Amino acid sequence: MSADVGSPVDNLVDLLDLEQIEVNIFRGRSPEESLQRVFGGQVAGQALVAASRTVDPDRPVHSLHAYFLRPGTPGVPIVYQVDRIRDGRSFTTRRVLGVQQGKTIFALTADFHLPEETPFEHQTAMPDVPAPEDVPSALDEVGSVLGELPPFISRRQPFDLRYVERLRWTEEELKGVEPRSAVWLRTNGTLPDDPLIHTCAVTYASDMTLLDAVRVPVEPLWGKRHFDMASLDHAMWFHRPFRADEWLLYQQESPVAVGGRGLARGQIFDRQGRLVVSVMQEGLFRRIA
């Protein structure tokens, strides 16, 4: 895997390029960050790479289900152990455990499917929203208000992320806001043509903003936070091929938040209006003392 040397996209592709250290065992790099835990999208993307490396390339992933079991430590490599659960005529199943410093921090089950002719098709229509060219980038919008960008922004640098609706910054603006959000996203540069890279890049990106839908009615999405949040689990269904370096609309909503947990679901559409990925995630929310 390679991209333009030195670019944020190159760093993302390198992050997803695991080292094979034994049959069914891979090692992934974890960037040194000034944050409490490893970014969940990174772990999910790397685990999917590990699973895919043990599957014939003519069987793309069609779904994954994952649990974040312990917070990972930034700067410490993560070892991914792949269990070849099933190799059927049409479906292949893999289970992956992410291990760091002798402890399992992540578990993923991924299913791969040999594409078949479909007798019929239907899908939800893509929402009518402003085009990505008509809304500012998140970095420009946030920088114009905060001036100084928060430390976790390094995770988003490989992506051009654009909120469909302008960000809200005051309690007055938050009144009556529905628990939903939408963003346009694509990588900040061209990716190689390997479909696996595009799938794993979107898996990485899918964890960046999904829980925004839970938080949006109670606090600004950027700036000082009053709630700590952590992903508990993550599920994705891949419906059609797509490119992560072309604009994708990520529509997100939260049907429920209760008991310190919030559920969010997302739909990812390509520019032509095709539903390409569906996502669900539950997150833990605690008030910061």
Buried (B, 14 or more C-beta within 10 A) or exposed (E): BEBEEEBBBBBBBEBBBBEEEEEBBBBBBBBEBEBEBBBBBBBBBBBBBBBBBBBEEEBBBBBBBBBBBBBBBBEEEBBBBBEBEEBEEEEBBBBBBBBBEEEEBBBBBBBBBBEEEEEEEEBEEBEEBEEBEEBBBBBEBBBEEBEEBBEEBBBBBBBBBBBBBEBBBEEEEBEEEEBBBBBBBBBBBEBEEEBBBBBBBBBBBBBBBBBBBBBBBBBBBBEEBEBEBBBBBBBBBBBEEBBBBBBBBBBBBBEEBEEEEBBBBBBBBBBEEBBBBBBBBBBBBEEEE
